[in-house]
Amino acid sequence: KQEVTQIPAALSVPEGENLVLNCSFTDSAIYNLQWFRQDPGKGLTSLLLIQSSQREQTSGRLNASLDKSSGRSTLYIAASQPGDSATYLCAGTSGGSYIPTFGRGTSLIVHP
Amino acid sequence: EPEVTQTPSHQVTQMGQEVILRCVPISNHLYFYWYRQILGQKVEFLVSFYNNEISEKSEIFDDQFSVERPDGSNFTLKIRSTKLEDSAMYFCASSVKRGQSSYNEQFFGPGTRLTVL
């Protein structure tokens, strides 16, 4: 059974910093790894999806990588802004189940 | 850009009452899902639906829950007799395909916040 862990649970940084959010998973037979953003009390906004055949995906200031052999994915946020403050979730879908398993998320605060 | 929609955005109900949460998946998607997120906890899978039948369900999805696609556009989650612990955010999602496919991305709706009193 896939288990997904996100570290750190919370992060507070000053505006402008580059930062890395970590996601680890136990089942390396992963179909895809998806990163989401969730604002308080709101839904899930998909940020990036990395298929198992890919190593990374980029969208604007965001870059996500996938290393199946080590069971890790990272979300890199460049030049962070206060508007980036939210909870970031990763979810992995692996062999045997077509259902993504979510991590608990990293709560990010970017202060001016 | 097409998106998954959900209604209502917030539902308040009394314990023991039936509730129906509604979702309109993206029109060309074939797979539909319900998830829930209890406040402060992980997003948890409830059920997936394909070709008018349940394809997978979790332990949470017991006899109190049911899903239906009553017409060509809506996908509903019914909770027959709500309990206090059913209070959560419920998310609907849809995808074109699943498994090892470039069309397996799930698109999520904005959620329905269910409060059981």
Interface residues (C-beta under 8 A of the other chain):
Chain A: Y31 N32 Q34 F36 G41 K42 G43 L44 T45 S46 L49 Q51 S52 L89 A91 T93 S97 Y98 I99 P100 T101 F102 G103 R104 G105
Chain B: Y31 Y33 Q41 K42 V43 E44 F45 S48 E56 M89 F91 R98 G99 Q100 S102 N104 E105 Q106 F107 F108 G109 P110 G111 R113
